[in-house]
Amino acid sequence: MSAEKLLQGDTDRGTRPANRIPLARLLRRTALHLVLATVSLAMVLPFLWMIITSLKTDPDLASYPPNLLPQVWDWDNYSEALEYAPFGTYFKNSLLISFGHTAFNLVLASTAGYALARVPFRGRTLVFMVVLATMMIPTYTKIVPQYLIAKGIPFFGGNDYLGQGGHGWLDSWWGLIVPGALTPFAIFLFRQFYLSLPRELEEAARIDGMGEFGIYARVMTPLVKPAIATVGLLTFESSWNNFLWPLIITSDTNLRVIQVGLSTFQQADQNAWAYLMAGTTLATIPMVVLFLFTQRYFVQGFARSGIK
């Protein structure tokens, strides 16, 4: 090959884009993005419909076929929905219960997960298997036994030492907070994260004279922030959206939570759809805000724990 052709080849290679994407790969990527965009739109549409419905007037709601957009945007539906029932009390109760569940679950599950991952004791594997087995029990099969246990708690709600004669934890903060204070999934997630940490960290801490609780609280736990964010978000979301257990265990209006309070808009003869959608929109806002602040750690938590 002549020097002139070699020079021409070098010139062609120099002008060719180095990061050029093959056409087949570009088409696959475009198709993938189109599918993801379609799925995302399908998931967002119910929320958009909820918000639009919350701003409709009664004539718009009664029209057939239904109008896609309201003829009059009625923003007063939100203030009127809050005045329709004591939603300030419902929001406060839901926040207290959700924060209580989250705080207890983070403390108890992290200590249990650390013990199962780092503290050698006889029967540790068996205990972990039992924790995993409890994750397989459907929630609704536990409602009746849980109710009977809450009703028969000794020395609470007028009960004697045998748990008889009173109502126990029914219509009380104890019954709303304690049953959801610890979840087996949180224990499992924390254990997986503690197992992934290097053994040299705790060995160095023991050489410095630090005790087991100090190693857990000051060395290991600050390194599992994704697990803390994941457990905190999932626990808060589950507690905030819990409907059945608060409905069963409470009859006092002052102890109602937001999800039970929304049922006041659903009557036997008619439903106040605009108020219901307005209340549901307001009830969704805390979870959206919480997820926006913790989404980075939330994704890391699932990625690093090996959950697909």
C-alpha positions as CSV (number, residue, x, y, z in Angstrom):
1,M,0.0,0.0,0.0
2,S,1.4,3.4,-0.9
3,A,2.1,6.1,1.5
4,E,-0.6,8.2,-0.1
5,K,-3.3,5.6,0.6
6,L,-2.1,5.2,4.2
7,L,-2.4,8.9,4.7
8,Q,-5.8,8.9,3.2
9,G,-6.9,6.1,5.5
10,D,-5.6,7.9,8.5
11,T,-7.5,11.0,7.4
12,D,-10.8,9.0,7.1
13,R,-10.4,7.5,10.5
14,G,-9.6,10.8,12.0
15,T,-12.8,12.4,10.6
16,R,-15.0,9.4,11.6
17,P,-16.9,10.0,15.0
18,A,-15.3,7.9,17.7
19,N,-18.4,7.5,19.7
20,R,-20.8,6.7,16.9
21,I,-23.7,4.4,18.0
22,P,-24.6,1.5,15.7
23,L,-28.0,1.9,14.1
24,A,-29.4,-1.4,15.6
25,R,-28.4,-0.3,19.1
26,L,-29.9,3.1,18.6
27,L,-33.2,1.5,17.5
28,R,-33.3,-0.8,20.5
29,R,-32.6,2.1,22.8
30,T,-35.3,4.2,21.2
31,A,-37.8,1.3,21.4
32,L,-37.0,0.8,25.1
33,H,-37.5,4.5,25.9
34,L,-40.8,4.5,24.0
35,V,-42.0,1.5,26.0
36,L,-40.9,3.0,29.3
37,A,-42.5,6.3,28.5
38,T,-45.8,4.5,27.6
39,V,-45.8,2.5,30.9
40,S,-44.9,5.7,32.9
41,L,-47.8,7.6,31.2
42,A,-50.2,4.7,32.0
43,M,-49.2,4.8,35.7
44,V,-49.5,8.6,35.9
45,L,-52.9,8.8,34.2
46,P,-54.9,7.7,37.3
47,F,-53.3,10.4,39.4
48,L,-54.0,13.0,36.8
49,W,-57.6,11.9,36.6
50,M,-57.8,12.1,40.4
51,I,-56.5,15.7,40.4
52,I,-58.7,16.8,37.6
53,T,-61.8,15.2,39.2
54,S,-61.0,17.0,42.5
55,L,-61.4,20.3,40.6
56,K,-64.8,19.6,38.9
57,T,-68.2,20.9,39.9
58,D,-71.3,18.9,40.3
59,P,-72.6,19.5,36.7
60,D,-69.2,18.3,35.3
61,L,-69.4,15.2,37.5
62,A,-73.0,14.5,36.4
63,S,-72.4,15.0,32.7
64,Y,-72.4,12.0,30.3
65,P,-70.1,11.3,28.6
66,P,-67.8,12.8,31.2
67,N,-65.8,15.8,30.4
68,L,-62.1,15.3,30.2
69,L,-61.5,18.8,31.7
70,P,-63.8,20.7,33.9
71,Q,-65.8,23.6,32.5
72,V,-65.1,25.5,35.7
73,W,-62.0,24.8,37.8
74,D,-63.4,24.7,41.4
75,W,-60.4,25.1,43.7
76,D,-62.8,25.5,46.7
77,N,-63.3,21.7,46.7
78,Y,-60.1,21.4,48.7
79,S,-61.1,23.8,51.5
80,E,-64.6,22.4,51.6
81,A,-63.3,18.9,51.8
82,L,-61.2,19.8,54.8
83,E,-64.3,21.4,56.5
84,Y,-66.5,18.4,55.6
85,A,-64.8,16.3,58.3
86,P,-62.1,16.9,60.9
87,F,-59.3,16.1,58.5
88,G,-56.8,18.0,60.6
89,T,-57.3,15.4,63.3
90,Y,-57.0,12.6,60.8
91,F,-53.8,14.0,59.3
92,K,-52.3,14.4,62.8
93,N,-53.2,10.9,63.8
94,S,-51.8,9.4,60.6
95,L,-48.6,11.4,61.0
96,L,-48.1,10.3,64.6
97,I,-48.8,6.6,63.9
98,S,-46.6,6.6,60.7
99,F,-43.7,8.3,62.5
100,G,-44.1,6.0,65.5
101,H,-44.0,2.9,63.3
102,T,-41.0,4.2,61.3
103,A,-39.0,5.1,64.4
104,F,-39.7,1.8,66.2
105,N,-39.1,-0.3,63.1
106,L,-35.8,1.4,62.4
107,V,-34.4,0.9,65.9
108,L,-35.7,-2.6,66.5
109,A,-35.1,-4.0,63.0
110,S,-31.6,-2.6,62.8
111,T,-30.6,-4.1,66.1
112,A,-32.1,-7.4,65.2
113,G,-30.5,-7.3,61.7
114,Y,-27.1,-6.5,63.3
115,A,-27.4,-9.3,65.8
116,L,-28.3,-11.8,63.0
117,A,-25.4,-10.6,60.8
118,R,-22.6,-9.9,63.2
119,V,-23.2,-11.5,66.6
120,P,-22.5,-15.2,66.7
121,F,-24.9,-17.2,68.9
122,R,-26.4,-20.6,68.9
123,G,-29.5,-20.9,66.7
124,R,-28.8,-17.8,64.7
125,T,-29.6,-19.5,61.4
126,L,-32.8,-20.9,62.8
127,V,-34.0,-17.5,64.1
128,F,-33.3,-16.0,60.6
129,M,-35.3,-18.8,59.0
130,V,-38.2,-18.1,61.3
131,V,-38.0,-14.4,60.4
132,L,-38.1,-15.3,56.7
133,A,-41.0,-17.7,57.3
134,T,-43.1,-14.9,58.9
135,M,-42.7,-12.9,55.7
136,M,-44.7,-15.6,53.9
137,I,-47.8,-15.2,56.1
138,P,-50.6,-13.2,54.3
139,T,-51.4,-10.0,56.2
140,Y,-55.2,-10.6,56.3
141,T,-54.8,-14.0,57.9
142,K,-53.3,-12.3,61.0
143,I,-56.1,-9.7,61.5
144,V,-58.4,-11.8,63.7
145,P,-55.6,-13.3,66.0
146,Q,-54.0,-9.8,66.2
147,Y,-57.4,-8.3,67.2
148,L,-57.9,-10.9,69.9
149,I,-54.4,-10.4,71.3
150,A,-54.9,-6.6,71.4
151,K,-58.3,-7.0,73.1
152,G,-56.9,-9.4,75.7
153,I,-53.8,-7.5,76.8
154,P,-53.7,-7.8,80.6
155,F,-53.9,-4.6,82.8
156,F,-55.0,-2.4,79.9
157,G,-58.4,-1.0,79.1
158,G,-59.9,-2.4,82.3
159,N,-58.6,-6.0,81.8
160,D,-57.5,-8.1,84.7
161,Y,-54.3,-10.1,84.8
162,L,-56.0,-12.7,82.6
163,G,-56.9,-10.2,80.0
164,Q,-60.7,-10.3,80.8
165,G,-63.3,-7.7,81.7
166,G,-62.2,-4.8,79.5
167,H,-61.3,-3.8,76.0
168,G,-57.5,-4.0,76.2
169,W,-55.8,-2.0,73.4
170,L,-59.0,-1.3,71.5
171,D,-59.5,2.4,70.9
172,S,-56.0,3.3,72.1
173,W,-52.7,4.5,70.7
174,W,-51.1,1.3,71.9
175,G,-53.3,-0.8,69.6
176,L,-52.6,1.6,66.7
177,I,-48.8,1.7,67.1
178,V,-47.4,-1.4,68.7
179,P,-48.7,-4.1,66.2
180,G,-46.9,-2.4,63.3
181,A,-43.7,-1.5,65.3
182,L,-41.6,-4.2,63.7
183,T,-41.6,-6.0,60.3
184,P,-39.7,-9.1,59.2
185,F,-38.8,-7.5,55.9
186,A,-36.9,-4.7,57.7
187,I,-34.9,-7.2,59.7
188,F,-34.0,-9.1,56.5
189,L,-32.9,-5.9,54.7
190,F,-30.8,-4.7,57.6
191,R,-29.2,-8.1,57.9
192,Q,-28.2,-8.1,54.3
193,F,-26.6,-4.7,54.5
194,Y,-24.7,-5.5,57.7
195,L,-23.4,-8.7,56.1
196,S,-21.9,-6.6,53.2
197,L,-19.7,-4.5,55.5
198,P,-16.1,-5.6,55.9
199,R,-15.2,-7.5,59.1
200,E,-12.1,-5.3,59.6
201,L,-14.2,-2.4,60.7
202,E,-15.6,-4.1,63.8
203,E,-12.2,-5.7,64.6
204,A,-10.5,-2.3,64.6
205,A,-13.3,-0.9,66.8
206,R,-12.9,-3.8,69.3
207,I,-9.1,-3.3,69.4
208,D,-9.8,0.4,70.4
209,G,-12.0,-0.9,73.3
210,M,-15.4,-0.2,71.8
211,G,-18.3,-2.4,73.0
212,E,-20.8,-4.3,70.8
213,F,-23.5,-1.6,71.1
214,G,-20.9,1.1,70.2
215,I,-19.8,-0.8,67.2
216,Y,-23.5,-1.1,66.1
217,A,-24.4,2.5,66.7
218,R,-21.2,4.4,65.8
219,V,-19.4,2.2,63.3
220,M,-21.8,0.0,61.4
221,T,-25.1,1.8,61.3
222,P,-23.8,5.1,59.8
223,L,-22.6,3.0,56.8
224,V,-26.1,1.5,56.0
225,K,-27.9,4.8,55.1
226,P,-29.6,3.2,52.0
227,A,-31.1,0.5,54.2
228,I,-32.3,3.2,56.7
229,A,-33.9,5.2,54.0
230,T,-35.5,2.2,52.3
231,V,-37.0,0.8,55.5
232,G,-38.1,4.2,56.6
233,L,-39.8,5.0,53.4
234,L,-41.5,1.6,53.1
235,T,-42.6,1.6,56.7
236,F,-44.0,5.2,56.5
237,E,-45.8,4.3,53.3
238,S,-47.4,1.1,54.7
239,S,-48.5,2.9,57.9
240,W,-49.8,5.9,56.1
241,N,-51.9,3.9,53.7
242,N,-53.1,1.4,56.3
243,F,-56.9,1.2,56.3
244,L,-58.1,-2.1,57.6
245,W,-56.4,-2.4,61.0
246,P,-57.2,1.2,62.2
247,L,-60.8,0.6,61.0
248,I,-61.1,-2.6,63.0
249,I,-59.4,-1.5,66.2
250,T,-60.9,2.0,66.6
251,S,-64.4,3.4,66.8
252,D,-63.5,6.7,68.4
253,T,-63.6,9.6,65.8
254,N,-60.6,11.2,67.5
255,L,-58.4,8.2,66.7
256,R,-59.4,7.9,63.0
257,V,-56.6,8.0,60.4
258,I,-56.7,9.8,57.1
259,Q,-57.5,6.6,55.1
260,V,-60.5,5.8,57.3
261,G,-61.5,9.4,57.3
262,L,-61.8,9.4,53.5
263,S,-64.7,7.0,53.8
264,T,-66.9,9.8,55.1
265,F,-67.2,11.0,51.5
266,Q,-68.7,7.6,50.4
267,Q,-72.3,7.4,51.5
268,A,-74.9,4.7,50.8
269,D,-77.0,7.0,48.6
270,Q,-74.4,9.1,46.9
271,N,-70.6,9.8,46.8
272,A,-69.0,13.2,47.0
273,W,-66.5,12.4,44.3
274,A,-65.0,15.9,44.1
275,Y,-64.4,16.0,47.9
276,L,-63.1,12.4,47.9
277,M,-60.6,13.1,45.1
278,A,-59.5,16.3,46.8
279,G,-59.0,14.5,50.1
280,T,-57.1,11.7,48.4
281,T,-54.9,14.1,46.6
282,L,-54.0,15.8,49.9
283,A,-53.4,12.4,51.4
284,T,-51.0,11.5,48.6
285,I,-48.8,14.6,48.9
286,P,-46.8,13.5,52.0
287,M,-45.7,10.2,50.4
288,V,-44.7,12.0,47.2
289,V,-42.6,14.5,49.0
290,L,-41.0,11.8,51.2
291,F,-40.1,9.7,48.1
292,L,-38.5,12.7,46.4
293,F,-36.2,13.3,49.3
294,T,-35.2,9.6,49.7
295,Q,-35.4,8.2,46.2
296,R,-31.6,8.0,45.7
297,Y,-31.1,6.0,48.9
298,F,-34.2,4.0,48.2
299,V,-32.9,2.8,44.8
300,Q,-29.5,2.0,46.4
301,G,-31.2,0.0,49.1
302,F,-32.8,-2.4,46.7
303,A,-29.8,-2.6,44.4
304,R,-27.3,-3.4,47.1
305,S,-29.5,-5.9,49.0
306,G,-29.7,-8.2,46.0
307,I,-33.5,-7.8,45.6
308,K,-34.6,-7.9,42.0
